[in-house]
């Protein structure tokens, strides 16, 4: 590694570590406040070890959010100081181009993006699951809402695939609401059953007023019927069903894709328009979250491209100025992230474009500033 590379990286290293620590403490102080309050008020056994376990489990997700912030802070401070002390001018006078000066910082931000992506894909889902369980199961267990959007899938002996969806579960009352059952044979829809609710009685789930639709080989309805009662083919009791499923932030990428595929199939095949609209909205929302798992880690690289040329200004850059500028641009980034996500969820933009919107905006501005700085 050349002296120039070591010098630039050393200028970025300490502001980056400072930024990760400062922003992570800010995140954790907000997210842990309710937990600390419950430990103090309820007197949870093993409170401090429990709090420590929660903090450790929450840190991977926090790092995914704070790495981009710290990258922006470090680039603004490092290149601001080099510019303020006229070291950039001295380097250029020595025949070193601006792109060559910026290259170590760009490579470092790319490596940080890869580290954030690794955390997001391999560590964050299980860590989030552990952290959420600490909150729900050990501290506010009695206040957990009814389960929402349950999905079950199995295969019968004759090869027929059965998928069961329910909007919600009331464990105490033993009631599943908004039940849909889909039967497929070699990817061909053969039957759909809809019921407003299913009630657990005598060790079985009884469907109330189910509507049944049978389909022919051309996927047209060949038979339609209604009855007063039916049996839901699930053997699990309400307690078993109430065991918490992982939220989207706690699922692996493969599991999240599988859930999206199931919801897409429901939206594409269901007859009930309300079901179609509901599951279309659900899978779009999950697609946005899936794409943000990639776009958010790689915002580190985007902030590097944006922050390096932005840091080149005549005045010295101290910690307070760098922190203030970072907060302003980070706020704008997350406004774009929220806006893009909302547009991706409602279908105005594709989930991919909506998820990458802030990266596209900041990346385009960053590349423009780099080109401008190179020519100056």
NUDREN-505733 format. One record per residue (C-alpha): residue number from 1; residue in one letter; x, y, z. Coordinates in Angstrom, 1 decimal, padded with zeros to 4 digits, always signed. Example, Ala and Ser with C-alpha at 12.3 -4.5 7.8 and 13.67 -1.06 7.14 Angstrom:
@k->1&r->A&X->+012.3&Y->-004.5&Z->+007.8
@k->2&r->S&X->+013.7&Y->-001.1&Z->+007.1
This chain:
@k->1&r->X&X->+000.0&Y->+000.0&Z->+000.0
@k->2&r->X&X->+001.4&Y->+003.4&Z->-001.0
@k->3&r->X&X->+002.0&Y->+006.2&Z->+001.4
@k->4&r->X&X->-000.9&Y->+008.2&Z->-000.2
@k->5&r->X&X->-003.3&Y->+005.4&Z->+000.3
@k->6&r->X&X->-002.4&Y->+005.0&Z->+004.0
@k->7&r->X&X->-002.6&Y->+008.7&Z->+004.5
@k->8&r->X&X->-006.1&Y->+009.1&Z->+003.1
@k->9&r->X&X->-007.4&Y->+006.0&Z->+004.8
@k->10&r->X&X->-006.0&Y->+007.1&Z->+008.2
@k->11&r->X&X->-007.8&Y->+010.5&Z->+007.7
@k->12&r->X&X->-011.1&Y->+008.6&Z->+007.2
@k->13&r->X&X->-010.7&Y->+005.9&Z->+009.8
@k->14&r->X&X->-011.1&Y->+007.8&Z->+013.0
@k->15&r->X&X->-014.1&Y->+009.9&Z->+011.8
@k->16&r->X&X->-015.7&Y->+006.7&Z->+010.6
@k->17&r->X&X->-015.3&Y->+005.0&Z->+013.9
@k->18&r->X&X->-016.5&Y->+008.1&Z->+015.7
@k->19&r->X&X->-019.5&Y->+008.3&Z->+013.4
@k->20&r->X&X->-020.4&Y->+004.6&Z->+013.9
@k->21&r->X&X->-020.2&Y->+005.0&Z->+017.7
@k->22&r->X&X->-022.1&Y->+008.3&Z->+017.9
@k->23&r->X&X->-024.9&Y->+007.3&Z->+015.6
@k->24&r->X&X->-025.2&Y->+003.8&Z->+017.1
@k->25&r->X&X->-025.5&Y->+005.2&Z->+020.6
@k->26&r->X&X->-028.2&Y->+007.6&Z->+019.3
@k->27&r->X&X->-030.1&Y->+004.7&Z->+017.7
@k->28&r->X&X->-029.8&Y->+002.4&Z->+020.8
@k->29&r->X&X->-030.7&Y->+005.1&Z->+023.3
@k->30&r->X&X->-034.1&Y->+005.5&Z->+021.4
@k->31&r->X&X->-034.8&Y->+001.8&Z->+020.8
@k->32&r->X&X->-033.7&Y->+000.6&Z->+024.3
@k->33&r->X&X->-035.6&Y->+003.3&Z->+026.3
@k->34&r->X&X->-038.9&Y->+001.2&Z->+026.5
@k->35&r->X&X->-036.9&Y->-001.9&Z->+027.4
@k->36&r->X&X->-035.1&Y->-000.1&Z->+030.2
@k->37&r->X&X->-038.4&Y->+001.4&Z->+031.5
@k->38&r->X&X->-040.0&Y->-002.1&Z->+031.6
@k->39&r->X&X->-037.0&Y->-003.6&Z->+033.4
@k->40&r->X&X->-037.1&Y->-000.8&Z->+036.1
@k->41&r->X&X->-040.9&Y->-000.7&Z->+036.5
@k->42&r->X&X->-041.7&Y->-004.5&Z->+036.2
@k->43&r->X&X->-038.5&Y->-005.7&Z->+037.9
@k->44&r->X&X->-037.7&Y->-008.3&Z->+035.2
@k->45&r->X&X->-035.5&Y->-011.0&Z->+036.5
@k->46&r->X&X->-031.9&Y->-010.8&Z->+035.1
@k->47&r->X&X->-032.7&Y->-007.2&Z->+033.9
@k->48&r->X&X->-029.1&Y->-006.1&Z->+033.1
@k->49&r->X&X->-028.0&Y->-009.3&Z->+031.3
@k->50&r->X&X->-031.3&Y->-009.2&Z->+029.4
@k->51&r->X&X->-030.7&Y->-005.6&Z->+028.4
@k->52&r->X&X->-027.1&Y->-006.4&Z->+027.3
@k->53&r->X&X->-028.4&Y->-009.3&Z->+025.2
@k->54&r->X&X->-030.9&Y->-007.1&Z->+023.6
@k->55&r->X&X->-028.3&Y->-004.5&Z->+022.7
@k->56&r->X&X->-025.9&Y->-007.1&Z->+021.3
@k->57&r->X&X->-028.7&Y->-008.6&Z->+019.2
@k->58&r->X&X->-029.8&Y->-005.1&Z->+017.9
@k->59&r->X&X->-026.4&Y->-003.9&Z->+016.9
@k->60&r->X&X->-026.1&Y->-005.7&Z->+013.5
@k->61&r->X&X->-029.3&Y->-003.9&Z->+012.3
@k->62&r->X&X->-028.1&Y->-000.7&Z->+013.8
@k->63&r->X&X->-024.8&Y->-000.9&Z->+012.0
@k->64&r->X&X->-026.5&Y->-001.4&Z->+008.7
@k->65&r->X&X->-028.2&Y->+002.0&Z->+009.3
@k->66&r->X&X->-025.2&Y->+003.8&Z->+010.8
@k->67&r->X&X->-022.4&Y->+002.7&Z->+008.5
@k->68&r->X&X->-023.7&Y->+004.9&Z->+005.6
@k->69&r->X&X->-024.0&Y->+007.9&Z->+008.1
@k->70&r->X&X->-020.5&Y->+007.3&Z->+009.4
@k->71&r->X&X->-019.2&Y->+007.1&Z->+005.8
@k->72&r->X&X->-020.7&Y->+010.4&Z->+004.9
@k->73&r->X&X->-019.3&Y->+012.0&Z->+008.1
@k->74&r->X&X->-015.8&Y->+010.5&Z->+007.6
@k->75&r->X&X->-015.6&Y->+011.6&Z->+003.9
@k->76&r->X&X->-016.7&Y->+015.2&Z->+004.7
@k->77&r->X&X->-014.3&Y->+015.5&Z->+007.6
@k->78&r->X&X->-011.3&Y->+013.8&Z->+006.0
@k->79&r->X&X->-011.4&Y->+015.5&Z->+002.6
@k->80&r->X&X->-012.5&Y->+018.7&Z->+004.2
@k->81&r->X&X->-009.4&Y->+018.8&Z->+006.4
@k->82&r->X&X->-007.2&Y->+017.9&Z->+003.4
@k->83&r->X&X->-008.7&Y->+020.7&Z->+001.4
@k->84&r->X&X->-008.7&Y->+023.2&Z->+004.3
@k->85&r->X&X->-005.0&Y->+022.7&Z->+004.9
@k->86&r->X&X->-004.3&Y->+022.9&Z->+001.2
@k->87&r->X&X->-003.0&Y->+019.4&Z->+001.1
@k->88&r->X&X->-005.2&Y->+018.6&Z->-001.9
@k->89&r->X&X->-003.5&Y->+021.5&Z->-003.8
@k->90&r->X&X->-000.1&Y->+020.2&Z->-002.8
@k->91&r->X&X->-000.9&Y->+016.7&Z->-004.0
@k->92&r->X&X->-002.2&Y->+018.0&Z->-007.3
@k->93&r->X&X->+000.9&Y->+020.2&Z->-007.7
@k->94&r->X&X->+003.0&Y->+017.0&Z->-007.2
@k->95&r->X&X->+001.3&Y->+015.5&Z->-010.3
@k->96&r->X&X->-001.4&Y->+013.4&Z->-008.4
@k->97&r->X&X->-004.8&Y->+013.6&Z->-010.0
@k->98&r->X&X->-007.9&Y->+014.1&Z->-007.8
@k->99&r->X&X->-009.3&Y->+010.7&Z->-008.9
@k->100&r->X&X->-006.1&Y->+009.1&Z->-007.6
@k->101&r->X&X->-006.4&Y->+011.0&Z->-004.3
@k->102&r->X&X->-010.1&Y->+009.9&Z->-004.0
@k->103&r->X&X->-009.5&Y->+006.3&Z->-005.0
@k->104&r->X&X->-008.6&Y->+004.9&Z->-001.5
@k->105&r->X&X->-011.7&Y->+006.5&Z->-000.1
@k->106&r->X&X->-013.9&Y->+005.1&Z->-002.8
@k->107&r->X&X->-012.4&Y->+001.6&Z->-002.3
@k->108&r->X&X->-012.9&Y->+001.9&Z->+001.4
@k->109&r->X&X->-016.5&Y->+002.9&Z->+001.1
@k->110&r->X&X->-017.1&Y->+000.0&Z->-001.3
@k->111&r->X&X->-015.6&Y->-002.5&Z->+001.3
@k->112&r->X&X->-017.8&Y->-001.0&Z->+004.0
@k->113&r->X&X->-020.8&Y->-001.5&Z->+001.7
@k->114&r->X&X->-019.9&Y->-005.1&Z->+001.3
@k->115&r->X&X->-019.5&Y->-005.5&Z->+005.1
@k->116&r->X&X->-023.0&Y->-003.9&Z->+005.6
@k->117&r->X&X->-024.4&Y->-006.2&Z->+003.0
@k->118&r->X&X->-022.9&Y->-009.3&Z->+004.7
@k->119&r->X&X->-024.4&Y->-008.2&Z->+008.0
@k->120&r->X&X->-027.8&Y->-007.6&Z->+006.4
@k->121&r->X&X->-027.9&Y->-011.0&Z->+004.7
@k->122&r->X&X->-026.2&Y->-013.3&Z->+007.2
@k->123&r->X&X->-026.5&Y->-011.9&Z->+010.7
@k->124&r->X&X->-029.3&Y->-009.3&Z->+010.9
@k->125&r->X&X->-032.4&Y->-011.7&Z->+010.4
@k->126&r->X&X->-031.5&Y->-014.0&Z->+013.3
@k->127&r->X&X->-030.3&Y->-011.1&Z->+015.5
@k->128&r->X&X->-033.5&Y->-009.2&Z->+014.9
@k->129&r->X&X->-035.5&Y->-012.3&Z->+015.8
@k->130&r->X&X->-033.7&Y->-012.6&Z->+019.1
@k->131&r->X&X->-034.0&Y->-008.9&Z->+019.9
@k->132&r->X&X->-037.7&Y->-008.9&Z->+019.1
@k->133&r->X&X->-038.3&Y->-012.0&Z->+021.2
@k->134&r->X&X->-036.7&Y->-010.3&Z->+024.2
@k->135&r->X&X->-039.2&Y->-007.5&Z->+023.9
@k->136&r->X&X->-042.3&Y->-009.5&Z->+023.1
@k->137&r->X&X->-041.9&Y->-012.7&Z->+025.0
@k->138&r->X&X->-040.0&Y->-011.6&Z->+028.1
@k->139&r->X&X->-041.1&Y->-008.1&Z->+028.7
@k->140&r->X&X->-044.5&Y->-007.3&Z->+027.2
@k->141&r->X&X->-045.7&Y->-010.8&Z->+026.5
@k->142&r->X&X->-049.2&Y->-010.0&Z->+027.6
@k->143&r->X&X->-049.6&Y->-007.1&Z->+025.3
@k->144&r->X&X->-048.7&Y->-008.8&Z->+022.0
@k->145&r->X&X->-051.2&Y->-008.1&Z->+019.3
@k->146&r->X&X->-053.0&Y->-011.0&Z->+017.5
@k->147&r->X&X->-051.0&Y->-012.6&Z->+014.7
@k->148&r->X&X->-051.5&Y->-011.2&Z->+011.3
@k->149&r->X&X->-051.2&Y->-012.6&Z->+007.8
@k->150&r->X&X->-050.6&Y->-016.3&Z->+008.5
@k->151&r->X&X->-049.5&Y->-018.6&Z->+005.7
@k->152&r->X&X->-049.5&Y->-022.4&Z->+005.7
@k->153&r->X&X->-048.5&Y->-024.8&Z->+002.9
@k->154&r->X&X->-048.4&Y->-028.5&Z->+002.6
@k->155&r->X&X->-048.7&Y->-031.3&Z->+000.0
@k->156&r->X&X->-051.4&Y->-034.0&Z->+000.1
@k->157&r->X&X->-050.7&Y->-037.7&Z->-000.7
@k->158&r->X&X->-052.0&Y->-037.4&Z->-004.2
@k->159&r->X&X->-049.5&Y->-034.5&Z->-004.9
@k->160&r->X&X->-052.0&Y->-031.7&Z->-004.6
@k->161&r->X&X->-050.4&Y->-028.7&Z->-003.1
@k->162&r->X&X->-052.5&Y->-026.8&Z->-000.5
@k->163&r->X&X->-051.9&Y->-023.3&Z->+000.7
@k->164&r->X&X->-053.9&Y->-021.7&Z->+003.5
@k->165&r->X&X->-053.9&Y->-018.0&Z->+004.3
@k->166&r->X&X->-055.6&Y->-016.2&Z->+007.2
@k->167&r->X&X->-055.7&Y->-012.5&Z->+008.0
@k->168&r->X&X->-055.5&Y->-012.8&Z->+011.7
@k->169&r->X&X->-055.5&Y->-015.3&Z->+014.7
@k->170&r->X&X->-057.2&Y->-014.6&Z->+018.0
@k->171&r->X&X->-055.5&Y->-017.2&Z->+020.2
@k->172&r->X&X->-057.6&Y->-016.6&Z->+023.3
@k->173&r->X&X->-060.9&Y->-017.0&Z->+021.4
@k->174&r->X&X->-059.6&Y->-019.7&Z->+019.1
@k->175&r->X&X->-060.6&Y->-017.8&Z->+015.9
@k->176&r->X&X->-058.9&Y->-017.5&Z->+012.5
@k->177&r->X&X->-060.4&Y->-014.6&Z->+010.4
@k->178&r->X&X->-060.3&Y->-014.0&Z->+006.7
@k->179&r->X&X->-059.5&Y->-017.6&Z->+005.7
@k->180&r->X&X->-058.5&Y->-018.6&Z->+002.1
@k->181&r->X&X->-057.6&Y->-022.1&Z->+000.9
@k->182&r->X&X->-056.0&Y->-022.7&Z->-002.5
@k->183&r->X&X->-055.4&Y->-026.1&Z->-004.1
@k->184&r->X&X->-052.9&Y->-026.6&Z->-006.9
@k->185&r->X&X->-052.1&Y->-029.7&Z->-009.0
@k->186&r->X&X->-048.9&Y->-029.3&Z->-011.1
@k->187&r->X&X->-049.2&Y->-025.5&Z->-010.8
@k->188&r->X&X->-052.8&Y->-025.6&Z->-012.0
@k->189&r->X&X->-055.5&Y->-024.1&Z->-009.7
@k->190&r->X&X->-058.1&Y->-026.7&Z->-009.0
@k->191&r->X&X->-060.1&Y->-025.3&Z->-006.0
@k->192&r->X&X->-060.4&Y->-022.2&Z->-003.9
@k->193&r->X&X->-062.3&Y->-021.9&Z->-000.6
@k->194&r->X&X->-063.1&Y->-018.7&Z->+001.2
@k->195&r->X&X->-064.6&Y->-018.2&Z->+004.7
@k->196&r->X&X->-065.0&Y->-015.2&Z->+007.0
@k->197&r->X&X->-063.7&Y->-017.2&Z->+010.0
@k->198&r->X&X->-062.7&Y->-020.6&Z->+011.3
@k->199&r->X&X->-063.3&Y->-021.5&Z->+015.0
@k->200&r->X&X->-061.3&Y->-024.1&Z->+017.0
@k->201&r->X&X->-063.9&Y->-026.6&Z->+018.5
@k->202&r->X&X->-063.5&Y->-030.2&Z->+019.5
@k->203&r->X&X->-059.9&Y->-030.3&Z->+018.3
@k->204&r->X&X->-060.7&Y->-029.1&Z->+014.8
@k->205&r->X&X->-061.0&Y->-025.9&Z->+012.9
@k->206&r->X&X->-064.6&Y->-025.3&Z->+011.7
@k->207&r->X&X->-065.1&Y->-023.0&Z->+008.7
@k->208&r->X&X->-068.2&Y->-020.8&Z->+008.9
@k->209&r->X&X->-070.2&Y->-020.2&Z->+005.7
@k->210&r->X&X->-067.4&Y->-021.3&Z->+003.3
@k->211&r->X&X->-067.6&Y->-020.5&Z->-000.4
@k->212&r->X&X->-066.1&Y->-023.2&Z->-002.7
@k->213&r->X&X->-065.0&Y->-022.7&Z->-006.3
@k->214&r->X&X->-063.8&Y->-025.7&Z->-008.5
@k->215&r->X&X->-061.8&Y->-025.0&Z->-011.7
@k->216&r->X&X->-061.5&Y->-027.0&Z->-015.0
@k->217&r->X&X->-058.3&Y->-027.5&Z->-017.0
@k->218&r->X&X->-058.7&Y->-024.1&Z->-018.6
@k->219&r->X&X->-058.8&Y->-022.4&Z->-015.2
@k->220&r->X&X->-062.5&Y->-021.5&Z->-015.6
@k->221&r->X&X->-065.0&Y->-022.0&Z->-012.8
@k->222&r->X&X->-066.9&Y->-025.2&Z->-013.4
@k->223&r->X&X->-068.6&Y->-025.5&Z->-010.0
@k->224&r->X&X->-069.5&Y->-023.0&Z->-007.3
@k->225&r->X&X->-071.2&Y->-023.8&Z->-004.0
@k->226&r->X&X->-071.8&Y->-022.5&Z->-000.5
@k->227&r->X&X->-072.4&Y->-024.4&Z->+002.8
@k->228&r->X&X->-073.0&Y->-023.5&Z->+006.4
@k->229&r->X&X->-070.0&Y->-025.4&Z->+007.8
@k->230&r->X&X->-066.7&Y->-026.9&Z->+006.7
@k->231&r->X&X->-063.4&Y->-028.3&Z->+008.1
@k->232&r->X&X->-060.2&Y->-026.4&Z->+007.8
@k->233&r->X&X->-057.3&Y->-028.9&Z->+007.1
@k->234&r->X&X->-055.0&Y->-027.7&Z->+009.9
@k->235&r->X&X->-054.3&Y->-029.9&Z->+012.9
@k->236&r->X&X->-052.4&Y->-027.2&Z->+014.9
@k->237&r->X&X->-054.3&Y->-025.8&Z->+017.8
@k->238&r->X&X->-054.5&Y->-022.0&Z->+018.5
@k->239&r->X&X->-051.5&Y->-022.2&Z->+020.9
@k->240&r->X&X->-049.3&Y->-023.9&Z->+018.3
@k->241&r->X&X->-050.4&Y->-021.4&Z->+015.6
@k->242&r->X&X->-049.7&Y->-018.5&Z->+018.0
@k->243&r->X&X->-046.0&Y->-019.2&Z->+018.1
@k->244&r->X&X->-044.5&Y->-016.1&Z->+016.5
@k->245&r->X&X->-043.6&Y->-016.2&Z->+012.9
@k->246&r->X&X->-040.7&Y->-014.2&Z->+011.8
@k->247&r->X&X->-041.3&Y->-010.7&Z->+010.5
@k->248&r->X&X->-039.9&Y->-009.7&Z->+007.1
@k->249&r->X&X->-036.8&Y->-008.2&Z->+008.8
@k->250&r->X&X->-036.2&Y->-011.5&Z->+010.5
@k->251&r->X&X->-036.4&Y->-013.7&Z->+007.4
@k->252&r->X&X->-033.5&Y->-014.8&Z->+005.3
@k->253&r->X&X->-033.5&Y->-013.6&Z->+001.7
@k->254&r->X&X->-034.6&Y->-017.0&Z->+000.5
@k->255&r->X&X->-037.5&Y->-017.2&Z->+002.9
@k->256&r->X&X->-038.6&Y->-013.7&Z->+002.1
@k->257&r->X&X->-038.6&Y->-014.5&Z->-001.6
@k->258&r->X&X->-040.6&Y->-017.6&Z->-001.0
@k->259&r->X&X->-043.2&Y->-015.6&Z->+001.0
@k->260&r->X&X->-043.4&Y->-013.1&Z->-001.8
@k->261&r->X&X->-043.9&Y->-015.8&Z->-004.4
@k->262&r->X&X->-046.8&Y->-017.3&Z->-002.4
@k->263&r->X&X->-048.5&Y->-013.9&Z->-002.0
@k->264&r->X&X->-048.0&Y->-013.2&Z->-005.8
@k->265&r->X&X->-049.7&Y->-016.5&Z->-006.6
@k->266&r->X&X->-052.6&Y->-015.7&Z->-004.4
@k->267&r->X&X->-053.0&Y->-012.2&Z->-006.0
@k->268&r->X&X->-052.8&Y->-013.7&Z->-009.5
@k->269&r->X&X->-055.3&Y->-016.6&Z->-008.9
@k->270&r->X&X->-057.8&Y->-015.4&Z->-006.3
@k->271&r->X&X->-061.3&Y->-014.6&Z->-007.4
@k->272&r->X&X->-062.2&Y->-012.4&Z->-004.5
@k->273&r->X&X->-061.1&Y->-008.8&Z->-005.4
@k->274&r->X&X->-060.5&Y->-007.8&Z->-001.8
@k->275&r->X&X->-058.1&Y->-010.7&Z->-001.4
@k->276&r->X&X->-056.4&Y->-009.8&Z->-004.7
@k->277&r->X&X->-055.9&Y->-006.2&Z->-003.6
@k->278&r->X&X->-054.8&Y->-007.1&Z->-000.1
@k->279&r->X&X->-052.1&Y->-009.6&Z->-001.2
@k->280&r->X&X->-051.0&Y->-007.4&Z->-004.1
@k->281&r->X&X->-050.2&Y->-004.6&Z->-001.5
@k->282&r->X&X->-048.6&Y->-007.1&Z->+000.8
@k->283&r->X&X->-046.2&Y->-008.6&Z->-001.8
@k->284&r->X&X->-045.3&Y->-005.2&Z->-003.1
@k->285&r->X&X->-044.4&Y->-004.0&Z->+000.4
@k->286&r->X&X->-042.2&Y->-007.1&Z->+000.9
@k->287&r->X&X->-040.5&Y->-006.6&Z->-002.5
@k->288&r->X&X->-039.6&Y->-003.1&Z->-001.4
@k->289&r->X&X->-038.1&Y->-004.4&Z->+001.8
@k->290&r->X&X->-036.3&Y->-007.1&Z->+000.0
@k->291&r->X&X->-034.7&Y->-004.6&Z->-002.4
@k->292&r->X&X->-033.8&Y->-002.2&Z->+000.4
@k->293&r->X&X->-031.7&Y->-005.0&Z->+001.9
@k->294&r->X&X->-029.3&Y->-004.4&Z->-001.0
@k->295&r->X&X->-029.8&Y->-000.7&Z->-001.6
@k->296&r->X&X->-029.3&Y->+000.4&Z->+002.0
@k->297&r->X&X->-025.9&Y->-001.3&Z->+002.5
@k->298&r->X&X->-024.7&Y->+000.1&Z->-000.8
@k->299&r->X&X->-025.6&Y->+003.6&Z->+000.2
@k->300&r->X&X->-022.2&Y->+003.5&Z->+001.9
@k->301&r->X&X->-020.6&Y->+003.6&Z->-001.5
@k->302&r->X&X->-023.1&Y->+006.2&Z->-002.7
@k->303&r->X&X->-022.3&Y->+008.5&Z->+000.3
@k->304&r->X&X->-018.6&Y->+008.0&Z->-000.4
@k->305&r->X&X->-019.0&Y->+009.2&Z->-004.0
@k->306&r->X&X->-021.2&Y->+012.1&Z->-002.7
@k->307&r->X&X->-019.2&Y->+013.1&Z->+000.4
@k->308&r->X&X->-015.6&Y->+013.0&Z->-001.1
@k->309&r->X&X->-016.0&Y->+015.9&Z->-003.5
@k->310&r->X&X->-018.5&Y->+017.7&Z->-001.2
@k->311&r->X&X->-015.8&Y->+017.8&Z->+001.5
@k->312&r->X&X->-013.5&Y->+019.9&Z->-000.8
@k->313&r->X&X->-014.1&Y->+023.4&Z->+000.3
@k->314&r->X&X->-011.8&Y->+026.1&Z->+001.5
@k->315&r->X&X->-012.6&Y->+026.3&Z->+005.1
@k->316&r->X&X->-011.6&Y->+023.8&Z->+007.7
@k->317&r->X&X->-014.0&Y->+021.1&Z->+008.6
@k->318&r->X&X->-014.4&Y->+020.4&Z->+012.3
@k->319&r->X&X->-016.4&Y->+017.6&Z->+013.9
@k->320&r->X&X->-019.5&Y->+019.8&Z->+014.6
@k->321&r->X&X->-019.7&Y->+021.1&Z->+011.1
@k->322&r->X&X->-019.2&Y->+017.6&Z->+009.6
@k->323&r->X&X->-021.8&Y->+016.1&Z->+011.9
@k->324&r->X&X->-024.3&Y->+018.8&Z->+011.1
@k->325&r->X&X->-023.9&Y->+018.4&Z->+007.4
@k->326&r->X&X->-024.1&Y->+014.6&Z->+007.7
@k->327&r->X&X->-027.4&Y->+014.9&Z->+009.6
@k->328&r->X&X->-028.9&Y->+017.2&Z->+007.0
@k->329&r->X&X->-028.0&Y->+015.0&Z->+004.0
@k->330&r->X&X->-028.9&Y->+011.8&Z->+005.9
@k->331&r->X&X->-032.3&Y->+013.2&Z->+006.7
@k->332&r->X&X->-032.8&Y->+014.1&Z->+003.0
@k->333&r->X&X->-031.7&Y->+010.5&Z->+002.1
@k->334&r->X&X->-034.2&Y->+008.9&Z->+004.4
@k->335&r->X&X->-037.0&Y->+011.2&Z->+003.1
@k->336&r->X&X->-036.2&Y->+009.9&Z->-000.4
@k->337&r->X&X->-036.0&Y->+006.3&Z->+000.9
@k->338&r->X&X->-039.4&Y->+006.7&Z->+002.5
@k->339&r->X&X->-040.9&Y->+008.3&Z->-000.6
@k->340&r->X&X->-039.4&Y->+005.8&Z->-002.9
@k->341&r->X&X->-040.6&Y->+002.9&Z->-000.7
@k->342&r->X&X->-044.2&Y->+004.3&Z->-000.7
@k->343&r->X&X->-044.2&Y->+004.8&Z->-004.5
@k->344&r->X&X->-042.9&Y->+001.2&Z->-004.9
@k->345&r->X&X->-045.6&Y->-000.2&Z->-002.6
@k->346&r->X&X->-048.5&Y->+001.6&Z->-004.3
@k->347&r->X&X->-047.3&Y->+000.6&Z->-007.8
@k->348&r->X&X->-046.4&Y->+004.1&Z->-009.0
@k->349&r->X&X->-042.8&Y->+002.9&Z->-009.3
@k->350&r->X&X->-041.5&Y->-000.6&Z->-009.5
@k->351&r->X&X->-040.3&Y->-002.0&Z->-006.1
@k->352&r->X&X->-036.7&Y->-002.0&Z->-007.5
@k->353&r->X&X->-036.7&Y->+001.6&Z->-008.6
@k->354&r->X&X->-038.5&Y->+002.8&Z->-005.5
@k->355&r->X&X->-036.0&Y->+001.1&Z->-003.3
@k->356&r->X&X->-033.0&Y->+002.5&Z->-005.2
@k->357&r->X&X->-034.4&Y->+006.0&Z->-005.7
@k->358&r->X&X->-032.3&Y->+007.7&Z->-003.0
@k->359&r->X&X->-029.1&Y->+005.9&Z->-004.2
@k->360&r->X&X->-029.8&Y->+007.0&Z->-007.8
@k->361&r->X&X->-030.3&Y->+010.6&Z->-006.8
@k->362&r->X&X->-027.3&Y->+010.8&Z->-004.4
@k->363&r->X&X->-025.1&Y->+008.7&Z->-006.7
@k->364&r->X&X->-025.9&Y->+010.9&Z->-009.8
@k->365&r->X&X->-025.1&Y->+014.1&Z->-007.8
@k->366&r->X&X->-021.9&Y->+012.4&Z->-006.4
@k->367&r->X&X->-020.6&Y->+011.4&Z->-009.8
@k->368&r->X&X->-021.3&Y->+015.0&Z->-011.1
@k->369&r->X&X->-019.4&Y->+016.5&Z->-008.2
@k->370&r->X&X->-016.5&Y->+014.0&Z->-008.8
@k->371&r->X&X->-016.3&Y->+015.0&Z->-012.4
@k->372&r->X&X->-016.5&Y->+018.7&Z->-011.5
@k->373&r->X&X->-013.8&Y->+018.3&Z->-008.8
@k->374&r->X&X->-011.6&Y->+016.4&Z->-011.3
@k->375&r->X&X->-011.7&Y->+019.3&Z->-013.8
@k->376&r->X&X->-011.1&Y->+022.0&Z->-011.2
